[in-house]
Amino acid sequence: MKSFSSLFFLFWIFAGVLAVNVFIACSSDDDDDSSQTETACDEACQIIGDCYLSDQISASDLDDCLRYCTFELQPADRTCILETGNCAKVSLCLPDGQLDDDDDDDNDDNDDNDDNDDNDDNDNDDNDDNDNDDTTPVYITCYQDLDGDAYGNPDESQVFTGDACPSGWVLDNTDCDDSDTLTNPNGLELPADGLDQDCDDLDLAISESTGIFVAPRGDDFYPGTMIAPKKTIAAGIDAAAGAGKVVFIAAGTYDEAVNTTVSLFGGFESTNWTRDIVANPTIVAPTDESRVLSVSAGSTAAIQGLTLTGGEGSLYSYGAYIEEAATALLADNNIEGGVGPQKSYGVEVRDGATAYLFNNRLDGGQGVNNSYGLTARNDARVLLADNRISGGDGAIVTVAVYPMTASQVTLIENVLLGGAATHDSFAVTTAAAITAANNVLDGGTGLTSSCAVKILAGGSASLLNNDFWGTPTVHLIYDGTSYTDDLASLNACGWTGCLSASDNLNAEPLFVDPNNGDYHLLSGSPCLDTGGDPTLTFPAWPVWYDLDRDLRPLGSGYDIGVDERPPD
C-alpha cells in the first residue's frame, strides 16, 4: 500500500506572541485507501493531540502543549485548522506512527539523496544527539501588500516556510486600504477631505481636540483655542508638538520663517474657523530669510493651504525645504522660491527625505544664476501629482524639476514649464531615475535653447503618455550627446538613458488660459482620454483626482495634465 502524506501541525510567531490558525493538510494517493486517510483526518481533528494515520500516536508522544490544541475540520479540502496560543513546535506524523523530520525523503535524517556526506544518514541522522536534521521547520504567516507600503491586508494571508516573507507579502496586517500606498496606519492625514489616510476610521476633524489655532488677532500667551488663538505659527507648532496635535492657521500674512515637526493647515477664517483655501489666503513671507518653511529632519508633517513666498537669502532662497529623512505631504499650496543672489528653489527635498506633492503651484523664483521649481537630492524620494510647476523667471538657467544623483522622482498628471531663462530652460533635468506619465512637458522659453527633458550622466527616464509641447523650436530630449526632436524617435526609446517610452504626444494641449495660470482643458484637446492608468505607476490617492478633486477618469480614458475634463 502506498504511504499517505504527512499531517502538518503548523504554527508561527507574531511580535513575540504565539499566534493562532495552524493548518493540518490531509491528502491521499489515488488508491483505494483514500477513505482511510479521510477517517484519519477526522480523527486528528476530533481527538485532541492525536495524529492518526494507519496507527494512532498518543498525545504523550507529541509535545506536551499539543494536548491543549483544538481542531476544526474543513470538509471541503480535508484541512484541519488548529486554533491555539500554546502550540510550541511543528510535528509531522508518518504512516508508521513516527515523527518525521520534514526533509524531502522519507528518512529521519536531513539528506537529499545526493553525495554530500555532510547531511547523510551516516553522519547527521536522528541517532546522533549532536545532529542538526531534527530542526523544526519555521512557518510564518504573511499578509498581502499590493500597494508596497509595508503594511499588509488583514483579509489576505498565507503561510510560508522560512523566516522572511516573500516579495509582495509582509508580517504586518494593519493596512486599511491595500490599493493606496499613502493610506496606512502611518499615513499623513488631511482635515475634512472625506478620506481616512491613517487607518483610524476617522477623518481629521477641525477641533480643539485635534489642533492648536493660530490667527493674526491672537496672542502667543493664549492657549491656542478657537476663541483665544496663538499669534505666531512658531508658537502654534511648539504647543501642538507637546500635545500631539496639528496647527490650524487663519488667513493673514505671517512674517516669520517656519521650522515644523507637526502638520500645518491654512485657509481658515478666524471667527467660526470655516475653511476656504482660495478665499482665505494664508501667507508666510519672511523678508530676509533663506527658507520660508522647513520640515525638520526626521519628522513627519502635512502642509496644506499655505502660500510660501521666498525672500532674499544670503545666497539661496527656498520656498519649502524638506530636511534629511523627513516625510512630508504638500497639498494645495502656492510656493515660490524668491530672489536668491545665486540660486532660488520652490521646493528642495534633501537627503533620504520623502515628499508627496499634490495640487500645488510651484515657482522657482528669480535666482540670479539658476532657479528651480523642485529639486531632489541624495536618495530623496518624491511623488508629484497634479502640480503646476515653473522653473522661474530671469535666471541664466531655469528648470521646473531637477532630480539629482541617487534620487527617485515620479511625475504624474502635472504641467511642467521650463520657465523664462536668459540662457537655457528645461521642464526636467535629471541625473537620477524618473518616471513621468500623463504630464504636459513644456521646455520653456530659454533665449538660447529650451528642452523638455535633459538627461545628465547617471540619469534615466520612463516617459509614458506625456504631451511634449512648447514653441516650434523646442527640443524634446537631450541625452548629453544629441537632441531628439521628433516624436517617433522619442517613442522608439533609442536615446541614451531611456528605460521605456510609449504613447507620448507632441501637440498643443489646448488649455483654457495658460498665460493666466488656467490649465483646464478645452473641448477637442489631444490630451483628452489619451493618458494611461496612473495607478499602475503609483497606486495612491493623489493620482485618483484632478486639481478640482474630480475623480479620474471621467471619460473613456485618463486625461493628460492636471485637469480631468467631463465628456461633452
Number of C-alpha atoms within 10 A of each C-alpha: 7 11 13 19 17 21 25 19 21 25 27 25 16 13 8 7 10 14 18 19 18 24 19 23 17 21 17 17 13 9 9 10 14 14 11 14 20 18 13 21 25 21 17 24 24 15 16 16 23 21 30 24 26 15 14 17 19 14 17 12 14 19 14 15 16 23 17 14 18 17 22 16 18 12 11 6 10 16 22 26 20 22 18 19 18 17 24 16 19 21 22 21 24 21 19 13 17 14 18 20 24 22 15 11 13 13 16 19 26 25 23 15 11 8 9 9 11 11 19 18 19 13 16 21 21 18 12 13 9 11 15 14 20 19 11 14 16 16 19 19 25 25 24 26 26 19 22 19 20 21 26 27 24 17 11 12 17 11 17 16 14 11 12 15 18 12 10 15 24 21 21 18 20 17 26 21 22 23 19 22 21 24 24 22 15 15 18 19 21 22 16 13 12 10 16 22 25 21 18 12 10 13 17 20 13 19 13 15 12 17 27 30 35 32 28 17 13 20 16 18 11 15 18 25 17 20 14 17 25 27 22 21 27 18 20 28 27 15 21 23 16 8 13 12 19 27 28 33 31 28 23 19 15 18 16 18 21 21 19 23 22 22 26 25 26 26 25 26 20 23 10 9 17 13 21 14 21 12 11 19 21 26 23 23 23 21 16 16 19 25 29 31 26 20 27 21 19 14 18 22 23 24 24 24 26 26 24 27 26 34 25 22 23 13 14 24 34 34 32 29 23 28 22 21 21 23 24 26 22 22 23 22 25 23 29 31 37 32 27 26 17 17 26 38 35 35 28 26 29 23 20 22 27 25 25 18 23 27 26 24 22 29 31 37 34 31 29 20 18 27 38 37 35 30 26 29 22 18 22 27 23 25 20 25 33 30 26 27 29 32 38 33 26 20 30 21 29 41 39 34 30 26 28 22 19 19 27 22 27 20 25 30 33 28 27 29 30 35 33 27 28 19 17 23 37 37 31 29 26 26 22 25 22 23 20 23 30 31 28 32 27 29 35 30 25 24 14 12 18 32 31 28 28 26 23 19 13 13 22 21 24 17 25 23 26 28 28 26 22 24 12 6 11 21 23 26 27 21 19 13 9 10 16 17 16 12 16 14 14 22 19 12 17 13 20 18 20 19 15 16 22 17 18 22 24 18 14 15 23 16 18 14 12 10 8 7 11 12 19 20 23 16 15 10 17 19 29 24 18 20 25 18 19 21 16 8 16 23 20 20 17 25 23 18 20 25 23 12 13 14 12 19 18 15 14 10 15 23 29 31 32 26 27 27 23 14 10 6
